Amino acid sequence: MKFVKIISIIVGIGALARGYFSEGHSASVTWILVLGAVWLLAEIRRLRWFASIGFLACLVVAGYGLWIDLPAGWMLAGAVSALIAWDLSDFLRRVQDAAPEDEVPGLARRHLIRLAILAAVGLVLSLFSMFYKWEVSFEWVVFLAILATLGVTYLVGRVRRGEP
């Protein structure tokens, strides 16, 4: 599990750095690599709170990269990998407090499977939206945003209550 988290950080930072480097933003690449090194050092020192900062920073870097027309594929890969690393860091923090009868290896396996499915679906939908331009009105966007928010809230509630 820790190995997957470290690989996710490296892939995320590498994808963002590659996206910026491909368009000649060398100074930004240096700062992205520094962010990755600090995030890895924080994980080695078990500073779990830094994962949130690293994730937010990667999202800002990816969003800015999209805004200045950098390759969307690299920005998407960086953001998704940072999301995976952040999620695994939070999961490992919660598992540290687990009781022995909680069957931690089974929990970890199921969590990784769910995370892989969610990441794959998100990537497919994002790639589909990049290549297929679909014009929707503002009202539909608001409706879908509210629907997504309610769905995520419902899902988080079920997870917290321990329902399947």
C-alpha positions in Angstrom: 0.0 0.0 0.0 2.8 2.4 0.9 4.6 1.4 -2.3 1.5 2.3 -4.4 1.3 5.7 -2.6 4.9 6.5 -3.3 4.5 5.5 -7.0 1.4 7.7 -7.2 3.3 10.7 -6.0 6.1 10.1 -8.4 3.8 9.5 -11.4 1.7 12.6 -10.5 4.7 14.9 -10.1 6.3 13.4 -13.1 3.3 13.9 -15.3 2.9 17.5 -14.3 6.6 18.2 -14.8 6.5 16.5 -18.2 3.5 18.6 -19.2 5.1 21.8 -18.2 8.5 20.8 -19.7 7.0 19.9 -23.0 5.9 23.6 -23.5 9.2 25.1 -22.3 8.2 26.1 -18.7 11.5 25.1 -17.1 11.2 27.3 -14.0 7.8 25.7 -13.2 9.3 22.2 -13.7 11.8 23.0 -11.0 9.1 24.0 -8.5 7.0 21.0 -9.3 9.9 18.7 -8.7 10.6 20.5 -5.4 7.0 20.0 -4.4 7.3 16.3 -5.2 10.5 15.9 -3.2 9.0 17.7 -0.2 5.9 15.5 -0.5 8.0 12.3 -0.6 10.1 13.5 2.4 6.9 14.3 4.3 5.6 10.8 3.6 8.9 9.2 4.7 8.7 11.2 8.0 5.0 10.2 8.3 3.7 13.7 8.2 0.3 12.6 6.9 -1.2 16.1 6.9 1.1 17.2 4.1 -0.7 14.9 1.7 -3.6 17.4 1.6 -1.2 20.3 0.9 0.5 18.3 -1.9 -2.9 17.3 -3.4 -4.1 20.8 -3.4 -0.9 22.1 -4.9 -1.0 19.5 -7.6 -4.6 20.4 -8.4 -3.6 24.1 -8.7 -0.7 23.3 -10.9 -2.8 21.0 -13.1 -5.6 23.6 -13.3 -3.2 26.4 -14.2 -1.6 24.1 -16.8 -5.0 23.6 -18.4 -5.6 27.4 -18.3 -2.4 28.2 -20.1 -3.1 25.4 -22.7 -0.6 22.8 -21.6 -1.3 19.2 -22.7 -4.5 18.1 -21.0 -3.4 14.4 -20.8 -0.4 15.2 -18.7 -2.4 17.5 -16.4 -5.2 15.0 -16.0 -2.7 12.2 -15.2 -1.0 14.4 -12.6 -4.2 15.3 -10.9 -5.5 11.8 -10.8 -2.2 10.4 -9.5 -2.2 13.1 -6.8 -5.7 12.2 -5.8 -4.8 8.5 -5.5 -1.7 9.4 -3.3 -3.9 11.7 -1.1 -6.5 9.0 -0.7 -4.0 6.3 0.2 -2.3 8.6 2.7 -5.6 9.2 4.4 -6.5 5.5 4.3 -3.2 4.5 5.8 -3.7 7.1 8.6 -7.1 5.6 9.4 -5.9 2.0 9.3 -3.2 2.8 11.9 -6.0 3.0 14.4 -7.7 -0.2 13.4 -8.1 -3.1 15.8 -6.5 -6.4 15.0 -9.9 -8.0 14.3 -10.6 -5.5 11.5 -8.8 -7.6 8.9 -6.6 -4.8 7.6 -5.2 -6.7 4.6 -8.8 -7.4 3.3 -9.7 -3.7 3.9 -6.7 -2.6 2.0 -7.3 -4.9 -0.9 -11.0 -3.8 -1.2 -10.0 -0.1 -0.9 -7.4 -0.5 -3.7 -9.9 -2.2 -5.9 -12.5 0.5 -5.4 -9.9 3.2 -5.9 -8.7 1.6 -9.1 -12.2 1.4 -10.5 -13.0 4.9 -9.5 -9.8 6.3 -11.1 -10.3 4.3 -14.3 -13.9 5.5 -14.6 -12.8 9.1 -13.9 -10.0 8.9 -16.5 -12.3 7.4 -19.1 -15.0 10.0 -18.6 -12.4 12.8 -18.6 -10.7 11.5 -21.8 -14.2 11.1 -23.4 -15.0 14.7 -22.5 -11.7 16.0 -23.9 -12.3 14.4 -27.3 -16.0 14.8 -27.6 -17.3 18.3 -27.3 -20.8 18.4 -26.0 -22.5 21.8 -25.6 -24.8 22.0 -22.5 -26.6 24.9 -21.1 -25.7 26.5 -17.8 -28.9 25.1 -16.2 -27.8 21.6 -17.0 -24.4 22.2 -15.5 -25.9 23.5 -12.3 -28.3 20.6 -12.1 -25.5 18.0 -12.7 -23.3 19.8 -10.1 -26.0 19.6 -7.5 -26.8 16.0 -8.4 -23.1 15.1 -8.1 -22.8 16.9 -4.7 -25.8 15.0 -3.3 -24.5 11.7 -4.6 -21.0 12.2 -3.0 -22.7 13.4 0.2 -24.9 10.3 0.3 -21.9 8.0 -0.5 -19.7 9.6 2.3 -22.6 9.2 4.7 -22.9 5.5 3.9 -19.2 4.9 4.2 -19.1 6.7 7.6 -22.0 4.6 8.9 -20.2 1.5 7.7 -22.9 0.4 5.3 -21.8 -1.6 2.2 
